[in-house]
Amino acid sequence: QVQLVESGGGLVQAGGSLRLSCTASGSFESISRMGWYRQAAGNQRELVASVISGGTTTYSDSVKGRFTISRDNAQNTVDLQMNRLRPQDTAVYYCRSTVVMNTGRQYLWWGQGTQVTVSS
């Protein structure tokens, strides 16, 4: 079993910053990809940013230049530094990890989500 625990959401004014953190725990071999997704009310869940174990990152166009994703492979954590936040960044943010189990098989795991609200 794998658990992803997120923290760091909250309410911030437009132009402000927040930092989200996610820690994976449980019994597994490794984590190949860690990322953040978000889902605004009435919208589909979308990728915000992801990073593979080697460090290569991917960002959605809407957050490039404002958000930075980073991970600590030893601690199984992934952080999302969000700067210059906009009201349209308001959403529930979810951590997602592609976990390699001890059997060698890979599974997707999701965190419970953390609310980010940006006021104008």
Phi and psi restraints in degrees (range 20) as a CNS / XPLOR table:
assign (resid 1 and name C) (resid 2 and name N)
       (resid 2 and name CA) (resid 2 and name C) 1.0 -123.5 20.0 2
assign (resid 2 and name N) (resid 2 and name CA)
       (resid 2 and name C) (resid 3 and name N) 1.0 139.3 20.0 2
assign (resid 2 and name C) (resid 3 and name N)
       (resid 3 and name CA) (resid 3 and name C) 1.0 -122.5 20.0 2
assign (resid 3 and name N) (resid 3 and name CA)
       (resid 3 and name C) (resid 4 and name N) 1.0 137.1 20.0 2
assign (resid 3 and name C) (resid 4 and name N)
       (resid 4 and name CA) (resid 4 and name C) 1.0 -116.2 20.0 2
assign (resid 4 and name N) (resid 4 and name CA)
       (resid 4 and name C) (resid 5 and name N) 1.0 122.8 20.0 2
assign (resid 4 and name C) (resid 5 and name N)
       (resid 5 and name CA) (resid 5 and name C) 1.0 -118.0 20.0 2
assign (resid 5 and name N) (resid 5 and name CA)
       (resid 5 and name C) (resid 6 and name N) 1.0 122.2 20.0 2
assign (resid 5 and name C) (resid 6 and name N)
       (resid 6 and name CA) (resid 6 and name C) 1.0 -102.9 20.0 2
assign (resid 6 and name N) (resid 6 and name CA)
       (resid 6 and name C) (resid 7 and name N) 1.0 155.3 20.0 2
assign (resid 6 and name C) (resid 7 and name N)
       (resid 7 and name CA) (resid 7 and name C) 1.0 -154.1 20.0 2
assign (resid 7 and name N) (resid 7 and name CA)
       (resid 7 and name C) (resid 8 and name N) 1.0 162.5 20.0 2
assign (resid 7 and name C) (resid 8 and name N)
       (resid 8 and name CA) (resid 8 and name C) 1.0 108.4 20.0 2
assign (resid 8 and name N) (resid 8 and name CA)
       (resid 8 and name C) (resid 9 and name N) 1.0 -3.9 20.0 2
assign (resid 8 and name C) (resid 9 and name N)
       (resid 9 and name CA) (resid 9 and name C) 1.0 -70.6 20.0 2
assign (resid 9 and name N) (resid 9 and name CA)
       (resid 9 and name C) (resid 10 and name N) 1.0 174.3 20.0 2
assign (resid 9 and name C) (resid 10 and name N)
       (resid 10 and name CA) (resid 10 and name C) 1.0 160.2 20.0 2
assign (resid 10 and name N) (resid 10 and name CA)
       (resid 10 and name C) (resid 11 and name N) 1.0 -164.4 20.0 2
assign (resid 10 and name C) (resid 11 and name N)
       (resid 11 and name CA) (resid 11 and name C) 1.0 -108.4 20.0 2
assign (resid 11 and name N) (resid 11 and name CA)
       (resid 11 and name C) (resid 12 and name N) 1.0 132.8 20.0 2
assign (resid 11 and name C) (resid 12 and name N)
       (resid 12 and name CA) (resid 12 and name C) 1.0 -145.8 20.0 2
assign (resid 12 and name N) (resid 12 and name CA)
       (resid 12 and name C) (resid 13 and name N) 1.0 152.8 20.0 2
assign (resid 12 and name C) (resid 13 and name N)
       (resid 13 and name CA) (resid 13 and name C) 1.0 -79.6 20.0 2
assign (resid 13 and name N) (resid 13 and name CA)
       (resid 13 and name C) (resid 14 and name N) 1.0 155.3 20.0 2
assign (resid 13 and name C) (resid 14 and name N)
       (resid 14 and name CA) (resid 14 and name C) 1.0 -54.9 20.0 2
assign (resid 14 and name N) (resid 14 and name CA)
       (resid 14 and name C) (resid 15 and name N) 1.0 136.9 20.0 2
assign (resid 14 and name C) (resid 15 and name N)
       (resid 15 and name CA) (resid 15 and name C) 1.0 92.5 20.0 2
assign (resid 15 and name N) (resid 15 and name CA)
       (resid 15 and name C) (resid 16 and name N) 1.0 -11.3 20.0 2
assign (resid 15 and name C) (resid 16 and name N)
       (resid 16 and name CA) (resid 16 and name C) 1.0 -84.4 20.0 2
assign (resid 16 and name N) (resid 16 and name CA)
       (resid 16 and name C) (resid 17 and name N) 1.0 -173.7 20.0 2
assign (resid 16 and name C) (resid 17 and name N)
       (resid 17 and name CA) (resid 17 and name C) 1.0 -131.4 20.0 2
assign (resid 17 and name N) (resid 17 and name CA)
       (resid 17 and name C) (resid 18 and name N) 1.0 152.1 20.0 2
assign (resid 17 and name C) (resid 18 and name N)
       (resid 18 and name CA) (resid 18 and name C) 1.0 -143.7 20.0 2
assign (resid 18 and name N) (resid 18 and name CA)
       (resid 18 and name C) (resid 19 and name N) 1.0 155.1 20.0 2
assign (resid 18 and name C) (resid 19 and name N)
       (resid 19 and name CA) (resid 19 and name C) 1.0 -127.0 20.0 2
assign (resid 19 and name N) (resid 19 and name CA)
       (resid 19 and name C) (resid 20 and name N) 1.0 123.8 20.0 2
assign (resid 19 and name C) (resid 20 and name N)
       (resid 20 and name CA) (resid 20 and name C) 1.0 -100.8 20.0 2
assign (resid 20 and name N) (resid 20 and name CA)
       (resid 20 and name C) (resid 21 and name N) 1.0 144.7 20.0 2
assign (resid 20 and name C) (resid 21 and name N)
       (resid 21 and name CA) (resid 21 and name C) 1.0 -130.4 20.0 2
assign (resid 21 and name N) (resid 21 and name CA)
       (resid 21 and name C) (resid 22 and name N) 1.0 148.6 20.0 2
assign (resid 21 and name C) (resid 22 and name N)
       (resid 22 and name CA) (resid 22 and name C) 1.0 -140.6 20.0 2
assign (resid 22 and name N) (resid 22 and name CA)
       (resid 22 and name C) (resid 23 and name N) 1.0 131.3 20.0 2
assign (resid 22 and name C) (resid 23 and name N)
       (resid 23 and name CA) (resid 23 and name C) 1.0 -121.2 20.0 2
assign (resid 23 and name N) (resid 23 and name CA)
       (resid 23 and name C) (resid 24 and name N) 1.0 130.3 20.0 2
assign (resid 23 and name C) (resid 24 and name N)
       (resid 24 and name CA) (resid 24 and name C) 1.0 -98.6 20.0 2
assign (resid 24 and name N) (resid 24 and name CA)
       (resid 24 and name C) (resid 25 and name N) 1.0 137.4 20.0 2
assign (resid 24 and name C) (resid 25 and name N)
       (resid 25 and name CA) (resid 25 and name C) 1.0 -140.4 20.0 2
assign (resid 25 and name N) (resid 25 and name CA)
       (resid 25 and name C) (resid 26 and name N) 1.0 160.0 20.0 2
assign (resid 25 and name C) (resid 26 and name N)
       (resid 26 and name CA) (resid 26 and name C) 1.0 131.9 20.0 2
assign (resid 26 and name N) (resid 26 and name CA)
       (resid 26 and name C) (resid 27 and name N) 1.0 -163.3 20.0 2
assign (resid 26 and name C) (resid 27 and name N)
       (resid 27 and name CA) (resid 27 and name C) 1.0 -107.1 20.0 2
assign (resid 27 and name N) (resid 27 and name CA)
       (resid 27 and name C) (resid 28 and name N) 1.0 107.1 20.0 2
assign (resid 27 and name C) (resid 28 and name N)
       (resid 28 and name CA) (resid 28 and name C) 1.0 -156.9 20.0 2
assign (resid 28 and name N) (resid 28 and name CA)
       (resid 28 and name C) (resid 29 and name N) 1.0 167.8 20.0 2
assign (resid 28 and name C) (resid 29 and name N)
       (resid 29 and name CA) (resid 29 and name C) 1.0 -83.2 20.0 2
assign (resid 29 and name N) (resid 29 and name CA)
       (resid 29 and name C) (resid 30 and name N) 1.0 -48.4 20.0 2
assign (resid 29 and name C) (resid 30 and name N)
       (resid 30 and name CA) (resid 30 and name C) 1.0 -166.2 20.0 2
assign (resid 30 and name N) (resid 30 and name CA)
       (resid 30 and name C) (resid 31 and name N) 1.0 176.5 20.0 2
assign (resid 30 and name C) (resid 31 and name N)
       (resid 31 and name CA) (resid 31 and name C) 1.0 -124.7 20.0 2
assign (resid 31 and name N) (resid 31 and name CA)
       (resid 31 and name C) (resid 32 and name N) 1.0 120.7 20.0 2
assign (resid 31 and name C) (resid 32 and name N)
       (resid 32 and name CA) (resid 32 and name C) 1.0 -82.5 20.0 2
assign (resid 32 and name N) (resid 32 and name CA)
       (resid 32 and name C) (resid 33 and name N) 1.0 -41.6 20.0 2
assign (resid 32 and name C) (resid 33 and name N)
       (resid 33 and name CA) (resid 33 and name C) 1.0 -137.1 20.0 2
assign (resid 33 and name N) (resid 33 and name CA)
       (resid 33 and name C) (resid 34 and name N) 1.0 138.3 20.0 2
assign (resid 33 and name C) (resid 34 and name N)
       (resid 34 and name CA) (resid 34 and name C) 1.0 -127.1 20.0 2
assign (resid 34 and name N) (resid 34 and name CA)
       (resid 34 and name C) (resid 35 and name N) 1.0 142.9 20.0 2
assign (resid 34 and name C) (resid 35 and name N)
       (resid 35 and name CA) (resid 35 and name C) 1.0 -158.6 20.0 2
assign (resid 35 and name N) (resid 35 and name CA)
       (resid 35 and name C) (resid 36 and name N) 1.0 173.7 20.0 2
assign (resid 35 and name C) (resid 36 and name N)
       (resid 36 and name CA) (resid 36 and name C) 1.0 -122.4 20.0 2
assign (resid 36 and name N) (resid 36 and name CA)
       (resid 36 and name C) (resid 37 and name N) 1.0 134.4 20.0 2
assign (resid 36 and name C) (resid 37 and name N)
       (resid 37 and name CA) (resid 37 and name C) 1.0 -121.6 20.0 2
assign (resid 37 and name N) (resid 37 and name CA)
       (resid 37 and name C) (resid 38 and name N) 1.0 163.4 20.0 2
assign (resid 37 and name C) (resid 38 and name N)
       (resid 38 and name CA) (resid 38 and name C) 1.0 -143.1 20.0 2
assign (resid 38 and name N) (resid 38 and name CA)
       (resid 38 and name C) (resid 39 and name N) 1.0 154.1 20.0 2
assign (resid 38 and name C) (resid 39 and name N)
       (resid 39 and name CA) (resid 39 and name C) 1.0 -138.7 20.0 2
assign (resid 39 and name N) (resid 39 and name CA)
       (resid 39 and name C) (resid 40 and name N) 1.0 111.8 20.0 2
assign (resid 39 and name C) (resid 40 and name N)
       (resid 40 and name CA) (resid 40 and name C) 1.0 -86.0 20.0 2
assign (resid 40 and name N) (resid 40 and name CA)
       (resid 40 and name C) (resid 41 and name N) 1.0 157.7 20.0 2
assign (resid 40 and name C) (resid 41 and name N)
       (resid 41 and name CA) (resid 41 and name C) 1.0 -55.3 20.0 2
assign (resid 41 and name N) (resid 41 and name CA)
       (resid 41 and name C) (resid 42 and name N) 1.0 127.2 20.0 2
assign (resid 41 and name C) (resid 42 and name N)
       (resid 42 and name CA) (resid 42 and name C) 1.0 81.5 20.0 2
assign (resid 42 and name N) (resid 42 and name CA)
       (resid 42 and name C) (resid 43 and name N) 1.0 -0.4 20.0 2
assign (resid 42 and name C) (resid 43 and name N)
       (resid 43 and name CA) (resid 43 and name C) 1.0 -114.0 20.0 2
assign (resid 43 and name N) (resid 43 and name CA)
       (resid 43 and name C) (resid 44 and name N) 1.0 165.4 20.0 2
assign (resid 43 and name C) (resid 44 and name N)
       (resid 44 and name CA) (resid 44 and name C) 1.0 -80.2 20.0 2
assign (resid 44 and name N) (resid 44 and name CA)
       (resid 44 and name C) (resid 45 and name N) 1.0 157.1 20.0 2
assign (resid 44 and name C) (resid 45 and name N)
       (resid 45 and name CA) (resid 45 and name C) 1.0 -68.2 20.0 2
assign (resid 45 and name N) (resid 45 and name CA)
       (resid 45 and name C) (resid 46 and name N) 1.0 137.5 20.0 2
assign (resid 45 and name C) (resid 46 and name N)
       (resid 46 and name CA) (resid 46 and name C) 1.0 -134.1 20.0 2
assign (resid 46 and name N) (resid 46 and name CA)
       (resid 46 and name C) (resid 47 and name N) 1.0 153.1 20.0 2
assign (resid 46 and name C) (resid 47 and name N)
       (resid 47 and name CA) (resid 47 and name C) 1.0 -70.1 20.0 2
assign (resid 47 and name N) (resid 47 and name CA)
       (resid 47 and name C) (resid 48 and name N) 1.0 135.8 20.0 2
assign (resid 47 and name C) (resid 48 and name N)
       (resid 48 and name CA) (resid 48 and name C) 1.0 -101.8 20.0 2
assign (resid 48 and name N) (resid 48 and name CA)
       (resid 48 and name C) (resid 49 and name N) 1.0 -54.6 20.0 2
assign (resid 48 and name C) (resid 49 and name N)
       (resid 49 and name CA) (resid 49 and name C) 1.0 -163.1 20.0 2
assign (resid 49 and name N) (resid 49 and name CA)
       (resid 49 and name C) (resid 50 and name N) 1.0 152.2 20.0 2
assign (resid 49 and name C) (resid 50 and name N)
       (resid 50 and name CA) (resid 50 and name C) 1.0 -146.0 20.0 2
assign (resid 50 and name N) (resid 50 and name CA)
       (resid 50 and name C) (resid 51 and name N) 1.0 161.0 20.0 2
assign (resid 50 and name C) (resid 51 and name N)
       (resid 51 and name CA) (resid 51 and name C) 1.0 -145.7 20.0 2
assign (resid 51 and name N) (resid 51 and name CA)
       (resid 51 and name C) (resid 52 and name N) 1.0 136.3 20.0 2
assign (resid 51 and name C) (resid 52 and name N)
       (resid 52 and name CA) (resid 52 and name C) 1.0 -92.2 20.0 2
assign (resid 52 and name N) (resid 52 and name CA)
       (resid 52 and name C) (resid 53 and name N) 1.0 171.0 20.0 2
assign (resid 52 and name C) (resid 53 and name N)
       (resid 53 and name CA) (resid 53 and name C) 1.0 -61.4 20.0 2
assign (resid 53 and name N) (resid 53 and name CA)
       (resid 53 and name C) (resid 54 and name N) 1.0 -28.2 20.0 2
assign (resid 53 and name C) (resid 54 and name N)
       (resid 54 and name CA) (resid 54 and name C) 1.0 -77.8 20.0 2
assign (resid 54 and name N) (resid 54 and name CA)
       (resid 54 and name C) (resid 55 and name N) 1.0 -11.6 20.0 2
assign (resid 54 and name C) (resid 55 and name N)
       (resid 55 and name CA) (resid 55 and name C) 1.0 108.8 20.0 2
assign (resid 55 and name N) (resid 55 and name CA)
       (resid 55 and name C) (resid 56 and name N) 1.0 -9.3 20.0 2
assign (resid 55 and name C) (resid 56 and name N)
       (resid 56 and name CA) (resid 56 and name C) 1.0 -66.6 20.0 2
assign (resid 56 and name N) (resid 56 and name CA)
       (resid 56 and name C) (resid 57 and name N) 1.0 132.4 20.0 2
assign (resid 56 and name C) (resid 57 and name N)
       (resid 57 and name CA) (resid 57 and name C) 1.0 -113.2 20.0 2
assign (resid 57 and name N) (resid 57 and name CA)
       (resid 57 and name C) (resid 58 and name N) 1.0 156.4 20.0 2
assign (resid 57 and name C) (resid 58 and name N)
       (resid 58 and name CA) (resid 58 and name C) 1.0 -134.0 20.0 2
assign (resid 58 and name N) (resid 58 and name CA)
       (resid 58 and name C) (resid 59 and name N) 1.0 137.4 20.0 2
assign (resid 58 and name C) (resid 59 and name N)
       (resid 59 and name CA) (resid 59 and name C) 1.0 -130.3 20.0 2
assign (resid 59 and name N) (resid 59 and name CA)
       (resid 59 and name C) (resid 60 and name N) 1.0 148.2 20.0 2
assign (resid 59 and name C) (resid 60 and name N)
       (resid 60 and name CA) (resid 60 and name C) 1.0 -73.1 20.0 2
assign (resid 60 and name N) (resid 60 and name CA)
       (resid 60 and name C) (resid 61 and name N) 1.0 153.5 20.0 2
assign (resid 60 and name C) (resid 61 and name N)
       (resid 61 and name CA) (resid 61 and name C) 1.0 -60.8 20.0 2
assign (resid 61 and name N) (resid 61 and name CA)
       (resid 61 and name C) (resid 62 and name N) 1.0 -31.3 20.0 2
assign (resid 61 and name C) (resid 62 and name N)
       (resid 62 and name CA) (resid 62 and name C) 1.0 -70.8 20.0 2
assign (resid 62 and name N) (resid 62 and name CA)
       (resid 62 and name C) (resid 63 and name N) 1.0 -16.7 20.0 2
assign (resid 62 and name C) (resid 63 and name N)
       (resid 63 and name CA) (resid 63 and name C) 1.0 -117.1 20.0 2
assign (resid 63 and name N) (resid 63 and name CA)
       (resid 63 and name C) (resid 64 and name N) 1.0 -5.5 20.0 2
assign (resid 63 and name C) (resid 64 and name N)
       (resid 64 and name CA) (resid 64 and name C) 1.0 -57.1 20.0 2
assign (resid 64 and name N) (resid 64 and name CA)
       (resid 64 and name C) (resid 65 and name N) 1.0 134.4 20.0 2
assign (resid 64 and name C) (resid 65 and name N)
       (resid 65 and name CA) (resid 65 and name C) 1.0 85.8 20.0 2
assign (resid 65 and name N) (resid 65 and name CA)
       (resid 65 and name C) (resid 66 and name N) 1.0 -10.8 20.0 2
assign (resid 65 and name C) (resid 66 and name N)
       (resid 66 and name CA) (resid 66 and name C) 1.0 -116.1 20.0 2
assign (resid 66 and name N) (resid 66 and name CA)
       (resid 66 and name C) (resid 67 and name N) 1.0 -35.9 20.0 2
assign (resid 66 and name C) (resid 67 and name N)
       (resid 67 and name CA) (resid 67 and name C) 1.0 -109.1 20.0 2
assign (resid 67 and name N) (resid 67 and name CA)
       (resid 67 and name C) (resid 68 and name N) 1.0 148.2 20.0 2
assign (resid 67 and name C) (resid 68 and name N)
       (resid 68 and name CA) (resid 68 and name C) 1.0 -133.7 20.0 2
assign (resid 68 and name N) (resid 68 and name CA)
       (resid 68 and name C) (resid 69 and name N) 1.0 127.1 20.0 2
assign (resid 68 and name C) (resid 69 and name N)
       (resid 69 and name CA) (resid 69 and name C) 1.0 -102.6 20.0 2
assign (resid 69 and name N) (resid 69 and name CA)
       (resid 69 and name C) (resid 70 and name N) 1.0 142.7 20.0 2
assign (resid 69 and name C) (resid 70 and name N)
       (resid 70 and name CA) (resid 70 and name C) 1.0 -147.4 20.0 2
assign (resid 70 and name N) (resid 70 and name CA)
       (resid 70 and name C) (resid 71 and name N) 1.0 154.9 20.0 2
assign (resid 70 and name C) (resid 71 and name N)
       (resid 71 and name CA) (resid 71 and name C) 1.0 -139.9 20.0 2
assign (resid 71 and name N) (resid 71 and name CA)
       (resid 71 and name C) (resid 72 and name N) 1.0 155.1 20.0 2
assign (resid 71 and name C) (resid 72 and name N)
       (resid 72 and name CA) (resid 72 and name C) 1.0 -118.4 20.0 2
assign (resid 72 and name N) (resid 72 and name CA)
       (resid 72 and name C) (resid 73 and name N) 1.0 105.1 20.0 2
assign (resid 72 and name C) (resid 73 and name N)
       (resid 73 and name CA) (resid 73 and name C) 1.0 -64.2 20.0 2
assign (resid 73 and name N) (resid 73 and name CA)
       (resid 73 and name C) (resid 74 and name N) 1.0 -35.3 20.0 2
assign (resid 73 and name C) (resid 74 and name N)
       (resid 74 and name CA) (resid 74 and name C) 1.0 -68.3 20.0 2
assign (resid 74 and name N) (resid 74 and name CA)
       (resid 74 and name C) (resid 75 and name N) 1.0 -34.1 20.0 2
assign (resid 74 and name C) (resid 75 and name N)
       (resid 75 and name CA) (resid 75 and name C) 1.0 -97.5 20.0 2
assign (resid 75 and name N) (resid 75 and name CA)
       (resid 75 and name C) (resid 76 and name N) 1.0 -4.9 20.0 2
assign (resid 75 and name C) (resid 76 and name N)
       (resid 76 and name CA) (resid 76 and name C) 1.0 55.5 20.0 2
assign (resid 76 and name N) (resid 76 and name CA)
       (resid 76 and name C) (resid 77 and name N) 1.0 46.7 20.0 2
assign (resid 76 and name C) (resid 77 and name N)
       (resid 77 and name CA) (resid 77 and name C) 1.0 -122.0 20.0 2
assign (resid 77 and name N) (resid 77 and name CA)
       (resid 77 and name C) (resid 78 and name N) 1.0 153.0 20.0 2
assign (resid 77 and name C) (resid 78 and name N)
       (resid 78 and name CA) (resid 78 and name C) 1.0 -137.1 20.0 2
assign (resid 78 and name N) (resid 78 and name CA)
       (resid 78 and name C) (resid 79 and name N) 1.0 132.5 20.0 2
assign (resid 78 and name C) (resid 79 and name N)
       (resid 79 and name CA) (resid 79 and name C) 1.0 -115.8 20.0 2
assign (resid 79 and name N) (resid 79 and name CA)
       (resid 79 and name C) (resid 80 and name N) 1.0 153.2 20.0 2
assign (resid 79 and name C) (resid 80 and name N)
       (resid 80 and name CA) (resid 80 and name C) 1.0 -130.5 20.0 2
assign (resid 80 and name N) (resid 80 and name CA)
       (resid 80 and name C) (resid 81 and name N) 1.0 108.9 20.0 2
assign (resid 80 and name C) (resid 81 and name N)
       (resid 81 and name CA) (resid 81 and name C) 1.0 -88.5 20.0 2
assign (resid 81 and name N) (resid 81 and name CA)
       (resid 81 and name C) (resid 82 and name N) 1.0 120.8 20.0 2
assign (resid 81 and name C) (resid 82 and name N)
       (resid 82 and name CA) (resid 82 and name C) 1.0 -115.1 20.0 2
assign (resid 82 and name N) (resid 82 and name CA)
       (resid 82 and name C) (resid 83 and name N) 1.0 114.7 20.0 2
assign (resid 82 and name C) (resid 83 and name N)
       (resid 83 and name CA) (resid 83 and name C) 1.0 -114.7 20.0 2
assign (resid 83 and name N) (resid 83 and name CA)
       (resid 83 and name C) (resid 84 and name N) 1.0 161.7 20.0 2
assign (resid 83 and name C) (resid 84 and name N)
       (resid 84 and name CA) (resid 84 and name C) 1.0 48.7 20.0 2
assign (resid 84 and name N) (resid 84 and name CA)
       (resid 84 and name C) (resid 85 and name N) 1.0 51.6 20.0 2
assign (resid 84 and name C) (resid 85 and name N)
       (resid 85 and name CA) (resid 85 and name C) 1.0 -66.5 20.0 2
assign (resid 85 and name N) (resid 85 and name CA)
       (resid 85 and name C) (resid 86 and name N) 1.0 147.9 20.0 2
assign (resid 85 and name C) (resid 86 and name N)
       (resid 86 and name CA) (resid 86 and name C) 1.0 -121.4 20.0 2
assign (resid 86 and name N) (resid 86 and name CA)
       (resid 86 and name C) (resid 87 and name N) 1.0 155.9 20.0 2
assign (resid 86 and name C) (resid 87 and name N)
       (resid 87 and name CA) (resid 87 and name C) 1.0 -55.9 20.0 2
assign (resid 87 and name N) (resid 87 and name CA)
       (resid 87 and name C) (resid 88 and name N) 1.0 -32.8 20.0 2
assign (resid 87 and name C) (resid 88 and name N)
       (resid 88 and name CA) (resid 88 and name C) 1.0 -72.4 20.0 2
assign (resid 88 and name N) (resid 88 and name CA)
       (resid 88 and name C) (resid 89 and name N) 1.0 -5.0 20.0 2
assign (resid 88 and name C) (resid 89 and name N)
       (resid 89 and name CA) (resid 89 and name C) 1.0 -82.8 20.0 2
assign (resid 89 and name N) (resid 89 and name CA)
       (resid 89 and name C) (resid 90 and name N) 1.0 -6.8 20.0 2
assign (resid 89 and name C) (resid 90 and name N)
       (resid 90 and name CA) (resid 90 and name C) 1.0 -61.1 20.0 2
assign (resid 90 and name N) (resid 90 and name CA)
       (resid 90 and name C) (resid 91 and name N) 1.0 125.7 20.0 2
assign (resid 90 and name C) (resid 91 and name N)
       (resid 91 and name CA) (resid 91 and name C) 1.0 -178.1 20.0 2
assign (resid 91 and name N) (resid 91 and name CA)
       (resid 91 and name C) (resid 92 and name N) 1.0 171.6 20.0 2
assign (resid 91 and name C) (resid 92 and name N)
       (resid 92 and name CA) (resid 92 and name C) 1.0 -89.2 20.0 2
assign (resid 92 and name N) (resid 92 and name CA)
       (resid 92 and name C) (resid 93 and name N) 1.0 127.0 20.0 2
assign (resid 92 and name C) (resid 93 and name N)
       (resid 93 and name CA) (resid 93 and name C) 1.0 -102.2 20.0 2
assign (resid 93 and name N) (resid 93 and name CA)
       (resid 93 and name C) (resid 94 and name N) 1.0 131.6 20.0 2
assign (resid 93 and name C) (resid 94 and name N)
       (resid 94 and name CA) (resid 94 and name C) 1.0 -118.9 20.0 2
assign (resid 94 and name N) (resid 94 and name CA)
       (resid 94 and name C) (resid 95 and name N) 1.0 137.2 20.0 2
assign (resid 94 and name C) (resid 95 and name N)
       (resid 95 and name CA) (resid 95 and name C) 1.0 -87.4 20.0 2
assign (resid 95 and name N) (resid 95 and name CA)
       (resid 95 and name C) (resid 96 and name N) 1.0 138.6 20.0 2
assign (resid 95 and name C) (resid 96 and name N)
       (resid 96 and name CA) (resid 96 and name C) 1.0 -133.8 20.0 2
assign (resid 96 and name N) (resid 96 and name CA)
       (resid 96 and name C) (resid 97 and name N) 1.0 139.2 20.0 2
assign (resid 96 and name C) (resid 97 and name N)
       (resid 97 and name CA) (resid 97 and name C) 1.0 -134.4 20.0 2
assign (resid 97 and name N) (resid 97 and name CA)
       (resid 97 and name C) (resid 98 and name N) 1.0 140.4 20.0 2
assign (resid 97 and name C) (resid 98 and name N)
       (resid 98 and name CA) (resid 98 and name C) 1.0 -96.8 20.0 2
assign (resid 98 and name N) (resid 98 and name CA)
       (resid 98 and name C) (resid 99 and name N) 1.0 108.3 20.0 2
assign (resid 98 and name C) (resid 99 and name N)
       (resid 99 and name CA) (resid 99 and name C) 1.0 -104.2 20.0 2
assign (resid 99 and name N) (resid 99 and name CA)
       (resid 99 and name C) (resid 100 and name N) 1.0 131.4 20.0 2
assign (resid 99 and name C) (resid 100 and name N)
       (resid 100 and name CA) (resid 100 and name C) 1.0 -93.5 20.0 2
assign (resid 100 and name N) (resid 100 and name CA)
       (resid 100 and name C) (resid 101 and name N) 1.0 115.6 20.0 2
assign (resid 100 and name C) (resid 101 and name N)
       (resid 101 and name CA) (resid 101 and name C) 1.0 -80.7 20.0 2
assign (resid 101 and name N) (resid 101 and name CA)
       (resid 101 and name C) (resid 102 and name N) 1.0 172.2 20.0 2
assign (resid 101 and name C) (resid 102 and name N)
       (resid 102 and name CA) (resid 102 and name C) 1.0 -64.8 20.0 2
assign (resid 102 and name N) (resid 102 and name CA)
       (resid 102 and name C) (resid 103 and name N) 1.0 -18.7 20.0 2
assign (resid 102 and name C) (resid 103 and name N)
       (resid 103 and name CA) (resid 103 and name C) 1.0 -80.3 20.0 2
assign (resid 103 and name N) (resid 103 and name CA)
       (resid 103 and name C) (resid 104 and name N) 1.0 -11.9 20.0 2
assign (resid 103 and name C) (resid 104 and name N)
       (resid 104 and name CA) (resid 104 and name C) 1.0 96.3 20.0 2
assign (resid 104 and name N) (resid 104 and name CA)
       (resid 104 and name C) (resid 105 and name N) 1.0 -11.9 20.0 2
assign (resid 104 and name C) (resid 105 and name N)
       (resid 105 and name CA) (resid 105 and name C) 1.0 -80.4 20.0 2
assign (resid 105 and name N) (resid 105 and name CA)
       (resid 105 and name C) (resid 106 and name N) 1.0 151.6 20.0 2
assign (resid 105 and name C) (resid 106 and name N)
       (resid 106 and name CA) (resid 106 and name C) 1.0 -110.7 20.0 2
assign (resid 106 and name N) (resid 106 and name CA)
       (resid 106 and name C) (resid 107 and name N) 1.0 142.2 20.0 2
assign (resid 106 and name C) (resid 107 and name N)
       (resid 107 and name CA) (resid 107 and name C) 1.0 -137.2 20.0 2
assign (resid 107 and name N) (resid 107 and name CA)
       (resid 107 and name C) (resid 108 and name N) 1.0 151.4 20.0 2
assign (resid 107 and name C) (resid 108 and name N)
       (resid 108 and name CA) (resid 108 and name C) 1.0 -92.5 20.0 2
assign (resid 108 and name N) (resid 108 and name CA)
       (resid 108 and name C) (resid 109 and name N) 1.0 134.9 20.0 2
assign (resid 108 and name C) (resid 109 and name N)
       (resid 109 and name CA) (resid 109 and name C) 1.0 -126.8 20.0 2
assign (resid 109 and name N) (resid 109 and name CA)
       (resid 109 and name C) (resid 110 and name N) 1.0 145.1 20.0 2
assign (resid 109 and name C) (resid 110 and name N)
       (resid 110 and name CA) (resid 110 and name C) 1.0 -119.1 20.0 2
assign (resid 110 and name N) (resid 110 and name CA)
       (resid 110 and name C) (resid 111 and name N) 1.0 147.1 20.0 2
assign (resid 110 and name C) (resid 111 and name N)
       (resid 111 and name CA) (resid 111 and name C) 1.0 -81.4 20.0 2
assign (resid 111 and name N) (resid 111 and name CA)
       (resid 111 and name C) (resid 112 and name N) 1.0 179.2 20.0 2
assign (resid 111 and name C) (resid 112 and name N)
       (resid 112 and name CA) (resid 112 and name C) 1.0 -83.9 20.0 2
assign (resid 112 and name N) (resid 112 and name CA)
       (resid 112 and name C) (resid 113 and name N) 1.0 -13.4 20.0 2
assign (resid 112 and name C) (resid 113 and name N)
       (resid 113 and name CA) (resid 113 and name C) 1.0 96.6 20.0 2
assign (resid 113 and name N) (resid 113 and name CA)
       (resid 113 and name C) (resid 114 and name N) 1.0 147.0 20.0 2
assign (resid 113 and name C) (resid 114 and name N)
       (resid 114 and name CA) (resid 114 and name C) 1.0 -137.3 20.0 2
assign (resid 114 and name N) (resid 114 and name CA)
       (resid 114 and name C) (resid 115 and name N) 1.0 135.2 20.0 2
assign (resid 114 and name C) (resid 115 and name N)
       (resid 115 and name CA) (resid 115 and name C) 1.0 -80.5 20.0 2
assign (resid 115 and name N) (resid 115 and name CA)
       (resid 115 and name C) (resid 116 and name N) 1.0 132.4 20.0 2
assign (resid 115 and name C) (resid 116 and name N)
       (resid 116 and name CA) (resid 116 and name C) 1.0 -120.2 20.0 2
assign (resid 116 and name N) (resid 116 and name CA)
       (resid 116 and name C) (resid 117 and name N) 1.0 123.5 20.0 2
assign (resid 116 and name C) (resid 117 and name N)
       (resid 117 and name CA) (resid 117 and name C) 1.0 -124.5 20.0 2
assign (resid 117 and name N) (resid 117 and name CA)
       (resid 117 and name C) (resid 118 and name N) 1.0 125.2 20.0 2
assign (resid 117 and name C) (resid 118 and name N)
       (resid 118 and name CA) (resid 118 and name C) 1.0 -114.4 20.0 2
assign (resid 118 and name N) (resid 118 and name CA)
       (resid 118 and name C) (resid 119 and name N) 1.0 118.4 20.0 2
assign (resid 118 and name C) (resid 119 and name N)
       (resid 119 and name CA) (resid 119 and name C) 1.0 -92.3 20.0 2
assign (resid 119 and name N) (resid 119 and name CA)
       (resid 119 and name C) (resid 120 and name N) 1.0 148.7 20.0 2
